[in-house]
Amino acid sequence: MASASCDKLPVDWELLCKEGPSLTNHAGCVIANRFYIHGGVTKYGNTSPSNKLYMMELTSARWVEITEPGSPTLSHHACVALENRYMILIGGWDGRQRVSKIYAFDTQEKRWLQMTDSGFPDGAGLSSHSATVLCGGEILIIGREGSLRIQRKHGNVYLLTGSVLSGKFTYRKMTNATASRSGHSMHCVGKNLYIMGGRDDNFVEFHSGYSSYEPTGTLASKLSEMSFKPITKPPSGRKNHTSFVCNSCIIVHGGETFDGRSREPVGEMFLISTKPHLTYHKIGNSSVCRASHVSINTGDRIIFHGGIAGKNVVYGDTYELKLRS
């Protein structure tokens, strides 16, 4: 697959690593300059998740498998990093049902830990949800909560509190006033929370009173200062895209649209400016079309791995976002 579109976008994806685990609907995060990915499925539509864990040293751009006992079998789960040490896995599909279980991988001691969790509704689980760590240390979870097996959807918001040291985490329901979403993304910019996609309407939903530590760096600053063509209305609804924050802006890439234009993942990239008010800007159409991929943002580097593209092929390559002179 080409790494740049024909019209030479000012910002586009370049191939970083061709060889890697072919995965989609997996989860990942960055810890100590290492990109970790876990679980997912190796074929589109597969209901039997993987339990494998992989790591890429960002200095070497080479994937290696980490084989330690206790790795859970999961897909459609969420992942956050805690204390620049622990990879926290939340919920997901275990091959039989949706779950709300919490697992931690200690990247220093290289061992899996299953946490004790409480407070989540009996007979329900999480899948295709999103999670982010707030400034106070709580983990905010928004997404699709449903019964263990059927497709019933809810728009609930939970706060997850606890610690790896205690081995205990507690879910606390905050509200069910958010729109039901699946395969969405979310970020805090300033003291506002922005939830994007996951449904065919109301592309962006935002709530005040939330803040998190979003990465800042040279690349993030340069991206936020670039000028792109404004568009008059929000992009079409989409799911299974990826997004990242650049100062007061959010950049969205790929996903599967709800507008009927294509049944395959798109390569669209656009920027959402949150100041002085919410505005949308078109970056362009990258030839790197992808959905259900996993991305990380260090502030200086933005990288994604895997996902699906045309004809529902599952990929194992890794791309990095680059500015073009």
C-alpha positions as CSV (number, residue, x, y, z in Angstrom):
1,M,0.0,0.0,0.0
2,A,1.3,3.5,-0.8
3,S,2.3,5.7,2.0
4,A,1.2,9.0,0.4
5,S,-1.6,10.3,-1.7
6,C,-1.3,11.5,-5.3
7,D,-1.9,15.2,-4.3
8,K,1.0,15.2,-1.8
9,L,-0.8,16.2,1.4
10,P,1.1,18.5,3.7
11,V,0.6,15.9,6.4
12,D,0.5,12.2,5.6
13,W,1.5,8.7,6.7
14,E,4.8,7.1,5.9
15,L,5.6,3.5,6.4
16,L,7.7,2.9,9.5
17,C,7.6,-0.9,9.8
18,K,6.3,-3.3,7.1
19,E,6.5,-6.5,9.1
20,G,4.4,-6.8,12.3
21,P,1.5,-8.8,13.8
22,S,-1.6,-8.6,11.6
23,L,-4.3,-7.4,14.0
24,T,-7.5,-5.4,14.1
25,N,-9.8,-4.4,17.0
26,H,-6.7,-4.6,19.3
27,A,-5.7,-2.1,22.0
28,G,-2.5,-0.3,22.7
29,C,-0.6,2.5,24.5
30,V,2.9,4.0,24.8
31,I,5.0,3.5,27.9
32,A,8.6,4.6,28.3
33,N,9.1,5.2,24.6
34,R,7.7,1.7,23.8
35,F,4.6,1.0,21.8
36,Y,2.6,-1.9,23.3
37,I,-0.3,-3.6,21.5
38,H,-2.5,-6.4,22.9
39,G,-5.2,-8.8,21.7
40,G,-7.5,-8.2,18.8
41,V,-8.3,-10.6,16.0
42,T,-6.3,-11.7,13.0
43,K,-9.2,-12.0,10.5
44,Y,-12.1,-9.6,9.9
45,G,-15.2,-10.8,11.6
46,N,-13.4,-13.4,13.7
47,T,-15.0,-13.8,17.1
48,S,-12.0,-15.6,18.6
49,P,-9.6,-13.0,20.0
50,S,-5.9,-13.2,20.5
51,N,-4.1,-13.1,23.9
52,K,-0.8,-12.0,22.4
53,L,1.2,-9.0,23.6
54,Y,3.7,-7.2,21.3
55,M,6.1,-4.3,21.9
56,M,8.0,-2.0,19.6
57,E,11.0,0.1,20.8
58,L,10.3,3.4,19.0
59,T,14.1,3.8,18.5
60,S,14.3,0.5,16.5
61,A,10.8,0.3,14.9
62,R,10.7,-3.5,15.2
63,W,8.0,-5.6,16.8
64,V,8.7,-8.4,19.3
65,E,6.3,-10.7,21.1
66,I,6.3,-10.7,24.9
67,T,5.2,-14.1,26.2
68,E,4.3,-14.1,29.8
69,P,1.7,-16.2,31.5
70,G,-1.7,-14.7,32.4
71,S,-2.3,-12.6,29.2
72,P,-6.1,-12.3,28.7
73,T,-7.9,-13.2,25.5
74,L,-9.6,-10.0,24.4
75,S,-10.7,-7.9,21.5
76,H,-12.7,-4.6,21.3
77,H,-11.2,-3.6,24.6
78,A,-9.8,-0.3,25.9
79,C,-6.3,0.4,27.1
80,V,-4.6,3.2,29.1
81,A,-1.2,3.7,30.6
82,L,-0.7,4.3,34.3
83,E,2.4,5.7,36.1
84,N,4.4,5.3,32.9
85,R,4.7,1.6,33.9
86,Y,1.4,-0.3,33.7
87,M,-0.7,-1.2,30.7
88,I,-4.3,-1.3,31.9
89,L,-6.8,-3.3,29.8
90,I,-10.5,-2.6,30.4
91,G,-13.4,-4.7,29.3
92,G,-13.8,-6.2,25.8
93,W,-14.9,-9.4,24.2
94,D,-13.3,-12.6,25.5
95,G,-14.6,-14.9,22.8
96,R,-17.8,-15.8,24.6
97,Q,-19.1,-12.6,26.1
98,R,-18.5,-8.9,26.9
99,V,-16.7,-8.4,30.1
100,S,-15.8,-5.6,32.5
101,K,-12.7,-7.2,33.9
102,I,-9.5,-5.2,34.5
103,Y,-6.0,-6.5,33.7
104,A,-2.6,-4.9,34.2
105,F,0.7,-5.6,32.6
106,D,3.7,-4.5,34.6
107,T,6.2,-3.4,31.9
108,Q,9.0,-3.2,34.4
109,E,8.6,-6.7,36.0
110,K,7.1,-8.1,32.9
111,R,4.1,-9.9,34.5
112,W,0.4,-9.9,34.2
113,L,-1.9,-9.0,37.1
114,Q,-5.7,-9.5,37.2
115,M,-7.3,-6.8,39.2
116,T,-10.4,-7.2,41.3
117,D,-13.3,-4.9,40.0
118,S,-16.6,-3.9,41.5
119,G,-19.5,-1.6,40.8
120,F,-20.3,-2.6,37.2
121,P,-23.9,-3.8,36.6
122,D,-24.4,-7.5,36.8
123,G,-25.1,-9.2,33.5
124,A,-23.5,-6.4,31.5
125,G,-20.1,-5.8,29.8
126,L,-18.1,-3.4,27.7
127,S,-17.0,-3.5,24.1
128,S,-15.9,-0.9,21.5
129,H,-15.7,1.7,24.3
130,S,-13.1,4.3,25.0
131,A,-11.1,5.2,28.1
132,T,-8.8,8.1,29.1
133,V,-6.9,8.9,32.3
134,L,-8.1,12.2,33.9
135,C,-5.8,14.6,35.8
136,G,-7.0,13.3,39.1
137,G,-5.9,9.8,38.3
138,E,-9.4,8.4,37.6
139,I,-10.1,6.6,34.4
140,L,-13.1,7.9,32.4
141,I,-14.9,5.3,30.4
142,I,-17.5,6.1,27.7
143,G,-18.8,3.6,25.3
144,R,-20.9,0.8,24.5
145,E,-22.2,-1.0,27.5
146,G,-24.6,-3.8,26.8
147,S,-25.7,-7.2,28.1
148,L,-23.1,-9.9,28.0
149,R,-24.1,-11.3,24.6
150,I,-26.8,-9.3,22.8
151,Q,-26.4,-6.0,21.0
152,R,-28.3,-3.7,23.4
153,K,-26.6,-0.4,23.6
154,H,-26.3,2.3,26.3
155,G,-24.6,5.7,26.5
156,N,-23.4,5.4,30.1
157,V,-20.3,7.1,31.5
158,Y,-18.3,5.5,34.2
159,L,-15.4,6.6,36.4
160,L,-12.9,3.8,37.3
161,T,-10.9,4.4,40.5
162,G,-8.3,2.3,42.2
163,S,-4.7,1.3,41.8
164,V,-2.5,-1.6,40.6
165,L,-0.8,-1.6,44.0
166,S,-4.1,-2.3,45.8
167,G,-5.1,-4.7,43.1
168,K,-8.6,-3.2,43.2
169,F,-10.7,-1.0,40.9
170,T,-14.2,0.3,41.3
171,Y,-16.7,1.5,38.6
172,R,-18.9,4.4,39.5
173,K,-21.7,5.3,37.1
174,M,-21.8,9.0,36.4
175,T,-24.5,9.5,33.9
176,N,-26.5,7.9,31.1
177,A,-27.1,11.2,29.3
178,T,-24.5,10.7,26.6
179,A,-25.4,9.4,23.1
180,S,-24.9,5.7,22.6
181,R,-21.6,5.2,20.7
182,S,-19.5,2.3,19.5
183,G,-16.1,2.5,17.9
184,H,-15.7,6.2,18.8
185,S,-12.8,8.2,20.2
186,M,-12.5,10.8,22.9
187,H,-10.0,13.5,24.1
188,C,-9.9,16.2,26.7
189,V,-8.8,19.6,25.4
190,G,-8.5,22.2,28.2
191,K,-11.4,21.4,30.5
192,N,-13.7,20.0,27.9
193,L,-14.2,16.4,26.8
194,Y,-14.8,15.8,23.1
195,I,-16.4,12.5,22.0
196,M,-16.1,11.8,18.2
197,G,-17.9,9.4,15.9
198,G,-19.3,6.0,16.8
199,R,-22.7,6.8,15.3
200,D,-24.2,8.2,12.1
201,D,-25.2,11.6,13.5
202,N,-24.1,14.1,16.2
203,F,-20.4,13.6,15.1
204,V,-18.9,15.6,18.0
205,E,-20.4,15.7,21.5
206,F,-18.7,17.6,24.3
207,H,-19.0,18.0,28.0
208,S,-17.3,20.5,30.3
209,G,-15.5,19.8,33.6
210,Y,-13.0,17.1,32.4
211,S,-9.3,17.4,31.9
212,S,-6.4,15.0,31.2
213,Y,-2.8,15.2,30.4
214,E,-2.5,15.1,26.6
215,P,1.0,14.8,25.2
216,T,2.7,18.0,23.9
217,G,5.8,18.2,21.8
218,T,7.3,19.6,18.6
219,L,5.1,17.7,16.2
220,A,1.9,18.5,18.1
221,S,2.9,22.2,18.1
222,K,3.7,22.3,14.4
223,L,0.4,20.5,13.5
224,S,-1.7,22.9,15.5
225,E,-0.1,25.9,13.8
226,M,-0.7,24.6,10.2
227,S,-3.5,26.1,8.1
228,F,-6.0,23.8,6.4
229,K,-9.1,24.4,4.3
230,P,-12.2,25.0,6.5
231,I,-15.4,23.0,5.8
232,T,-18.8,24.3,6.6
233,K,-20.3,21.3,8.2
234,P,-19.1,18.4,10.3
235,P,-17.7,15.3,8.6
236,S,-20.0,12.4,8.1
237,G,-20.5,10.0,10.9
238,R,-17.9,7.3,11.2
239,K,-16.6,4.6,13.6
240,N,-13.4,2.7,14.2
241,H,-11.3,5.7,13.2
242,T,-8.3,7.0,15.2
243,S,-7.7,10.5,16.6
244,F,-5.1,12.5,18.5
245,V,-4.7,15.9,20.1
246,C,-2.4,18.6,19.0
247,N,-2.6,21.4,21.5
248,S,-6.1,22.9,21.0
249,C,-6.8,20.8,17.9
250,I,-7.9,17.2,17.3
251,I,-6.9,15.3,14.1
252,V,-9.0,12.4,12.9
253,H,-7.9,9.7,10.5
254,G,-9.7,6.9,8.7
255,G,-12.6,4.8,9.9
256,E,-15.7,3.4,8.3
257,T,-18.3,6.0,7.3
258,F,-22.1,5.8,7.7
259,D,-22.9,7.9,4.7
260,G,-23.1,5.1,2.1
261,R,-20.1,6.4,0.1
262,S,-18.0,3.4,0.7
263,R,-18.2,0.0,2.4
264,E,-14.5,0.1,3.0
265,P,-12.3,2.1,5.4
266,V,-11.4,5.6,4.2
267,G,-8.2,7.6,4.3
268,E,-9.8,10.9,5.1
269,M,-8.0,13.2,7.5
270,F,-9.5,16.3,9.0
271,L,-8.7,18.7,11.9
272,I,-11.1,19.9,14.5
273,S,-10.2,23.2,16.1
274,T,-11.7,23.8,19.5
275,K,-10.8,27.5,19.9
276,P,-12.3,30.0,19.8
277,H,-15.1,27.8,18.8
278,L,-15.6,24.4,17.2
279,T,-14.6,24.4,13.5
280,Y,-13.7,21.7,11.0
281,H,-10.8,21.7,8.5
282,K,-10.1,19.3,5.6
283,I,-6.5,18.0,5.5
284,G,-7.1,15.6,2.6
285,N,-7.5,12.0,1.6
286,S,-4.6,9.8,2.4
287,S,-4.1,6.7,0.3
288,V,-3.5,4.9,3.6
289,C,-7.0,3.9,4.3
290,R,-7.6,2.1,7.6
291,A,-10.1,1.3,10.3
292,S,-9.9,-0.4,13.7
293,H,-6.2,0.5,13.9
294,V,-4.4,1.5,17.1
295,S,-2.5,4.8,17.4
296,I,-0.2,6.5,19.9
297,N,0.9,10.1,20.3
298,T,4.1,11.0,22.2
299,G,3.8,14.7,21.2
300,D,6.8,14.4,19.0
301,R,5.7,11.3,17.1
302,I,2.3,10.0,16.0
303,I,2.2,6.3,15.0
304,F,-0.5,3.7,14.2
305,H,-0.4,0.0,13.8
306,G,-2.6,-2.6,11.9
307,G,-6.3,-2.4,11.3
308,I,-8.4,-3.3,8.3
309,A,-8.3,-1.8,4.7
310,G,-9.9,-2.7,1.4
311,K,-11.6,-6.0,1.0
312,N,-11.5,-6.4,4.8
313,V,-7.8,-7.3,4.7
314,V,-6.2,-7.2,8.2
315,Y,-2.7,-5.5,8.2
316,G,0.3,-5.8,10.3
317,D,2.2,-2.7,9.1
318,T,3.0,0.4,11.1
319,Y,2.9,4.0,9.9
320,E,4.1,7.4,11.3
321,L,2.6,10.8,10.6
322,K,5.0,13.1,8.8
323,L,5.0,16.8,7.9
324,R,6.0,17.4,4.2
325,S,8.1,20.3,3.2
